[in-house]
Amino acid sequence: MITPWDVSDDLDYKKTMEQFGVNPISEIVKTLKEPHNFMKRGIVFGHRDFQKIADAMNNGKDFTVVSGMMPSGKMHFGHKMVVDQLLYYQKYGADIYIPIADLEAYWARGMDFETTKKLAIEEYITNYIALGLDPEKIHVYLQSKNETVKDLAMRLSKRVNFTEMKGIYGFSGETNIGHVFAPVVQVADILHPQLEKKVPVVVPVGIDQDPHIRLTRDIAGRYKDFKFIAPSSTYHRFITGLLGGKMSSSKPETAIYLSDEPTKSFKKKVMSCKTGGRETLEEQKKLGGVPEECVVYELYTYHLIEDDKELKKLYDQCKSGELTCGTCKKECYQKLVEFMTDLQEKREQAKEVAAKLL
């Protein structure tokens, strides 16, 4: 069972794709004029019905992107992956909706509304703007305050029963009804932009969020009143935590937070990253490293190196043993310091703007 609230660290993407019926995206990526680096590098690996979005992008047609957030902790580099994709779609003029799942946080995590709003503004929206999203071209809202979404969720709830919800999410008799209803609110988040503009919608998510996509596509087909277009989706890999496993807001030692400052403790955290190095320096130089198993190389691939030739050079140097882990970590740390110093300045500028969006 993989749910939006529980996913194992040793996730088998290929097996999960087969079980969920997710399609590989590689062939569609070839049709895009300027695919995102995540797509070219296999980080975005799967899709549902993305061809509609690719057609819209290639032909200058309108489309919408919906990307929700549940503000339950500090924003880290795993969350940044979603923003990077929103920036990509922003270049194509997409309408971008960012629902803040404070109702889900309340029902599923027991968080109060004041805390979730504060986290949403100070951690998420501030970083979204600092990373480059245009605050005048995004639609940000709290689920608890959006009457259109809540009204639509009530209407859509008639098209699903508890047996189906249990089958999709694994709910038990101990689950509170709010938690059971939360996914229907997310269905309304995804579909409600079509009440104003009937254009294709894409939702970029991790594979753990696919239950929401499946439910939304099913309900969209059943609810004939509004003639909804079933949403498309793309699926990206999780970024590995610094010590292995999944990067997590609740485990500071595994995550690089966007609000981190380049202190000694931060440097120690980066220099303690799990690598694909050999047991000794002699073996490293003789056999080469294993970048496919290296968190540092993953940081370069996902976030720190834009140029494919530069990334390939780093890969080859690692495989040949020319580049040692110690040197590679130091260079990674320096790139992180540069990135986060620049981001901190932009965060300061974005704070006031972010507070006005909610």
WOLIN-V474048 format. One record per residue. OMEGA is omega in radians with two decimals (none if undefined). D_LAST is the distance of its C-alpha to the last C-alpha in Angstrom with 1 decimal. Layout:
{{OMEGA D_LAST} {OMEGA D_LAST}}
This chain:
{{3.03 35.1} {-3.13 32.0} {3.09 28.7} {-3.09 25.0} {-3.07 25.5} {3.11 28.9} {-3.07 30.7} {3.14 33.8} {-3.08 34.3} {-3.10 37.4} {3.07 35.8} {-3.04 38.3} {-3.11 36.3} {-3.13 39.3} {-3.14 40.2} {3.08 36.7} {-3.14 36.5} {-3.12 39.8} {-3.08 38.8} {-3.10 35.5} {3.10 37.0} {-3.09 34.8} {3.02 36.5} {-3.06 37.1} {-2.98 35.2} {-3.11 37.8} {3.12 39.6} {3.13 36.6} {-3.13 35.5} {-3.12 38.9} {-3.11 38.0} {-3.14 34.9} {3.14 35.6} {3.14 33.3} {3.09 32.3} {3.08 29.8} {3.12 31.6} {3.14 30.3} {-3.12 32.2} {-3.06 35.3} {3.10 35.5} {3.09 35.2} {2.88 31.9} {-2.92 30.4} {-3.06 33.4} {-3.12 32.9} {2.86 31.4} {2.98 31.5} {-3.10 32.2} {-3.11 30.9} {3.12 33.6} {-3.12 31.7} {3.10 28.9} {3.11 31.7} {3.13 33.4} {-3.14 30.3} {-3.09 29.8} {-3.06 33.5} {3.07 33.8} {3.14 30.8} {-3.13 29.4} {2.97 25.8} {-3.07 24.1} {3.06 20.7} {3.05 19.4} {-3.14 17.3} {-3.10 16.4} {3.07 14.7} {2.99 14.1} {-3.05 14.9} {-3.09 13.7} {-3.14 17.1} {-3.11 18.3} {-3.12 18.4} {-3.14 18.1} {-3.05 21.6} {3.05 23.7} {3.09 23.8} {-3.14 20.0} {-3.13 20.6} {3.13 23.0} {-3.14 20.3} {3.11 18.5} {3.11 22.1} {3.08 22.5} {3.10 19.4} {3.11 20.6} {-3.13 23.9} {3.10 22.7} {3.12 20.7} {3.13 24.1} {3.08 25.3} {-3.12 22.7} {2.94 21.1} {-3.07 18.0} {3.11 15.6} {-3.13 13.4} {3.07 11.5} {3.08 11.0} {-2.97 10.1} {3.13 13.2} {3.07 12.4} {3.10 15.2} {3.12 17.5} {3.13 17.0} {-3.09 17.8} {-3.01 20.8} {-3.07 22.2} {3.13 21.5} {-3.12 21.3} {3.13 18.1} {-3.02 16.3} {3.12 12.7} {-3.13 12.1} {-3.11 13.6} {3.10 11.8} {3.14 8.3} {3.10 10.0} {-3.13 11.8} {-3.11 9.2} {-2.97 7.8} {-3.10 11.4} {-2.97 13.4} {-3.06 12.1} {3.10 9.5} {3.13 11.6} {3.12 14.7} {-3.13 13.9} {3.14 13.6} {3.14 16.6} {3.02 18.5} {3.11 18.4} {3.14 15.8} {-3.08 15.1} {-3.13 11.5} {-3.09 12.9} {3.09 14.5} {3.11 12.0} {-3.12 10.1} {3.13 7.3} {3.01 6.4} {3.10 7.5} {-3.04 11.1} {-3.09 11.6} {-3.07 9.5} {-3.07 11.0} {3.12 14.4} {3.14 16.0} {-3.10 15.7} {3.12 17.0} {3.13 19.7} {3.12 20.8} {3.11 21.0} {-3.13 23.3} {-3.08 25.5} {-3.09 25.8} {3.12 26.7} {-3.08 30.0} {3.10 30.9} {3.13 31.0} {-3.05 33.0} {3.14 33.1} {3.12 36.0} {3.14 34.1} {3.11 31.0} {3.14 33.5} {-3.11 35.2} {-2.96 32.1} {-3.13 30.3} {3.13 33.2} {3.11 31.8} {3.11 34.4} {3.13 35.4} {-3.09 33.6} {3.12 30.1} {-3.03 27.9} {3.09 27.1} {3.13 23.3} {3.10 23.8} {-3.10 26.1} {-3.07 23.7} {3.12 20.8} {3.12 22.3} {3.05 22.5} {3.11 18.8} {3.03 18.7} {3.12 21.4} {3.06 19.3} {-3.05 16.4} {-3.04 19.2} {-2.96 21.0} {3.06 18.6} {-3.14 18.2} {3.06 21.9} {3.13 21.5} {-3.03 20.7} {-3.06 22.7} {3.11 25.5} {3.13 25.6} {-3.13 26.1} {3.03 23.3} {3.13 23.6} {3.10 22.0} {-3.04 22.9} {2.91 23.4} {-3.06 25.8} {3.14 28.8} {3.14 27.6} {-3.10 24.9} {3.07 27.6} {3.10 28.1} {-3.13 24.7} {3.14 26.1} {3.13 29.4} {-3.12 28.1} {-3.14 25.9} {3.11 28.8} {-3.11 31.1} {3.12 29.0} {3.12 28.4} {-3.10 32.2} {-3.05 32.9} {-2.98 30.5} {-3.03 32.4} {-3.05 30.7} {3.12 28.1} {-3.12 30.2} {2.96 27.5} {3.13 28.4} {-3.07 28.5} {2.99 25.9} {3.11 27.3} {2.97 26.5} {-3.06 27.6} {3.12 28.3} {3.11 28.3} {3.00 30.2} {3.03 28.8} {-3.10 29.3} {3.05 31.9} {-3.05 31.3} {-3.12 33.2} {-3.05 35.9} {-3.08 35.9} {-3.08 34.2} {3.06 30.5} {-3.01 28.0} {3.09 25.9} {-3.07 23.1} {3.14 25.3} {-3.05 28.3} {-3.11 27.8} {-3.10 31.3} {-2.90 30.5} {2.91 27.3} {-3.14 26.3} {-3.14 22.9} {3.10 21.0} {3.11 20.7} {3.03 24.5} {-3.06 26.7} {3.10 30.3} {3.11 32.2} {-3.13 35.5} {3.10 33.9} {3.12 31.7} {3.12 34.9} {3.14 36.7} {-3.14 34.2} {-3.09 34.5} {3.10 38.2} {-3.12 38.5} {3.00 37.1} {-3.14 39.1} {3.06 41.2} {-3.11 43.7} {3.10 46.4} {-3.08 49.9} {3.13 51.4} {3.11 53.2} {3.12 53.0} {3.11 56.4} {-3.14 55.2} {-3.11 52.0} {-3.11 54.2} {-3.03 56.7} {-3.07 54.5} {3.13 51.2} {3.12 47.7} {-3.07 45.7} {3.13 42.4} {-3.13 41.4} {-3.01 41.1} {3.11 39.5} {-3.13 36.0} {3.10 36.4} {3.10 37.4} {3.08 34.5} {3.07 32.1} {-3.05 34.0} {-3.07 33.8} {-2.90 30.2} {-2.87 28.6} {3.12 31.1} {-3.14 33.7} {-3.03 32.9} {-3.10 36.5} {3.14 38.5} {3.10 41.8} {3.13 40.6} {3.12 39.4} {3.12 42.7} {3.11 44.6} {3.13 42.9} {-3.11 43.6} {3.13 47.3} {3.09 47.7} {-3.10 46.5} {-3.10 48.7} {-3.10 51.7} {3.13 51.3} {-3.12 51.1} {3.12 47.6} {-3.08 47.4} {-3.13 44.5} {3.12 44.5} {-3.12 44.2} {3.13 41.6} {-3.14 39.4} {3.13 39.8} {3.10 38.8} {3.12 35.8} {-3.14 34.7} {3.11 35.2} {3.11 33.0} {3.12 30.3} {3.12 30.6} {-3.13 30.4} {-3.02 27.3} {3.04 25.4} {3.10 26.5} {-3.13 25.2} {-3.13 21.9} {3.09 21.6} {-3.14 22.0} {3.08 19.4} {3.14 16.9} {3.13 17.6} {-3.04 16.9} {-3.01 13.6} {-3.09 12.0} {3.13 11.2} {-3.13 9.8} {-3.10 7.6} {-3.10 6.2} {-3.09 5.6} {3.14 3.8} {none 0.0}}
